[in-house]
Amino acid sequence: MKYYLLIPLLPLLAFIINILLGKEVLRDKAHWPSVLAVVGSWLVTMSILPDIIAGKVINEDLYSWIVSGTFNASVGFLIDPLTAVMLVVVTTCASLIHIYAVGYMHGDDGYYRFFAYLSLFTFCMLMLIMGNNFLQLYFGWEGVGLCSYFLIGYYFNKKSAADAGKKAFIVNRFGDFGFGIGVFMIFLTFGTLHYAPVFANAAGIAGKTVNFLGWNVDLPTLIALLLFCGAVGKSAQLPLHVWLPDAMEGPTPVSALIHAATMVTAGVFLVARCNPIFNLSEFAMSTVAIVGATTSLFAATIAITQNDIKRIIAYSTCSHLGLMFLACGVGAYAAGIFHLYTHAFFKALLFLAAGSVIHAVHTNDIQEMGGLKKYLPITYAVFVIAALSAGGVPGFSGFFSKDEIIWSAYASHSPVGKLVWAMGTAVAFFTPLYTFRLIFLTFHGTFRGGHHGEAHGHDSHHGEHHIHESPKVMTIPLMLLAVGAVAAGWVGIPPILGGGAHFAEFLKPVVGHPEFHGTHAEEWSVMALSTTIALCGIGLAAFLYLRKTDLPEKIAKTFSGIYTILYNKYYIDELYNYTIVKPTLWIANKVVLAITDTKIIEGVVNGVPGSIGWFSEKLRKVQTGLAQHYGIFMAAGAVFIVALVLLLR
Amino acid sequence: MVPLHWYMVLSMVVFAIGVFGFLARKNIIIMFMSIELMLNAVNINLISLSHYIQDLRGQILAFFVIAVAAAEAAIGLAIVIALFRNKATAHVDEIKEMQG
């Protein structure tokens, strides 16, 4: 019985149906195949989940894909606890987001295209997490990247959206380049790409070195860092985070599904999946932890100053993904995956709620919102729930996972543990600060938009009295996700709070369990500290944006230097523009175009016919048209040949 | 008995006159006649050598040359007449439509 195959194949089928029939036949019913397929996948996932929880692991090859010498790549599926968690996350979020999109995208020109791509994405994501070898992982990895490109550039008539799609694709090239080499290195080292033999033999390569580009480097460190390179690109970590905020040009359901809940977490999944390799290299682990912690803090500080509702949440995603890497870097893979799991719910909820707001007010700028609480009561309620969960308020699912990460960082043996713990705690302050700033600016106070409404008269969409709550097809998924945002984390309540840490126990066969050193008292104090700090963040946001609403501007003026840097996102985009984009364009224009193309290639291509033309132009003169000239040539030729015959005899 | 080299010298002289006439004279009719001279020089050669080696194949070949020359003269003169009707000249320097 291979009915688990339905999980990826149903969305693929929906994609095929939609791309073939969507435009002409299905039109505004194009959501049916996609929604039914993804809900079907969810049902199948739920039906096999009990088996997996009971300890069953599915790992089988179905089809020999490429056989060449000793190289044997197959299409095979692995469903173990880690995959099961990802399956639950992907199919649950994808189902709810598909349903939400029915309302959000209603009446759009490319309705069928949207659902076709969404189904294709779901298929690729499921192939990514269900593969039992690195090649299939790579297939899914590139597939989701492609769909991400399609969907970011969904409004391709808009230049900024088309550019953002290109940016995401190109930035991911950098990461995937390293990832690809990493996969090659794994094949060179282990002679196979299947997870099971690779991880079983991983311990054998500890301490080996390999000559890489002329340096002797530690083999596990090299492989781990190359794989992490791919993870950095896909999961938008420093220094390749720049594509994620721009990716917000895509429709909001896409942001929720691809750029919050599923695709961007593939990097974390990769690191957790390859934990036997990462565990061999302390340096690689520390790098993962430091990169994660730095990104987390970096993105959180940027988020405070931004004004675009989706970009704030995008930076928040960056920040949370950083926390997940932080956890993986200190060896607490289960905590990282746990945060991935809770984050998927509350972040998808934040995005969808933001989408509901955008749907109502038709702008992304929170400076033009305000006072929306009374118009969008459901959206407001779920937004607050998501924010409480994201902010790590006790009782909500985000709290358990975040606390687990911060405690793991504190208690781990990692040499950078204390450092990343401090950074994680700082993030715990900023996260609720920017999330609640967003809420207070959006839903509280008075409505600041409508400038356009006054200018264009009462029939404009921007007027305050036109704002209304989203339809049920959008609000019901929001409410269901809100349940997830509150309760999803309850499966992983740590023992110290009376829970069973079922989540970590469930994942233990795959990712192991780190050894912590720390007393209960320490655990309590770490938890109390991060919680207090989180509550302080909420308090500060309330004070600044509810009480003293003129204060933020004053602070921004007083510390204008810092504010400007944060507002301009540390000038990373500008830095890349000057160090990478401009030189590349310069080389393209001045060297490749001006010399290689114009001089060399066009020189050859135009030169050959040119010289032939020149030569025949000269040769043409021989044809005088005078019969006697031809006669002379003939006579001379005859004499020449006779002479030749006589002389050479 | 006339020795062979006399015939050969005669043939050479007639051929040389033909070549010179073809290259130096400008009147198409004269050039035509020069071509005939060359052909007949060849014929003299063929027949004398045929006789010398006592082989009739040379004489047969000479008949072929005469037949072809007759046909060539008919077609050539027809072309010359057509040309003269169009250009009203038989001067070869004035006919250079094929100039490259």
Chai-1 contact restraints between the chains, C-beta under 6 A:
chainA,res_idxA,chainB,res_idxB,connection_type,confidence,min_distance_angstrom,max_distance_angstrom,comment,restraint_id
A,R620,B,G100,contact,1.0,0.0,6.0,A-B,restraint_1
A,Q623,B,G100,contact,1.0,0.0,6.0,A-B,restraint_2
A,T624,B,Q99,contact,1.0,0.0,6.0,A-B,restraint_3
A,G625,B,K96,contact,1.0,0.0,6.0,A-B,restraint_4
A,G625,B,M98,contact,1.0,0.0,6.0,A-B,restraint_5
A,G625,B,Q99,contact,1.0,0.0,6.0,A-B,restraint_6
A,L626,B,K96,contact,1.0,0.0,6.0,A-B,restraint_7
A,A627,B,V92,contact,1.0,0.0,6.0,A-B,restraint_8
A,Q628,B,L23,contact,1.0,0.0,6.0,A-B,restraint_9
A,G631,B,F22,contact,1.0,0.0,6.0,A-B,restraint_10
A,G631,B,L23,contact,1.0,0.0,6.0,A-B,restraint_11
A,I632,B,L23,contact,1.0,0.0,6.0,A-B,restraint_12
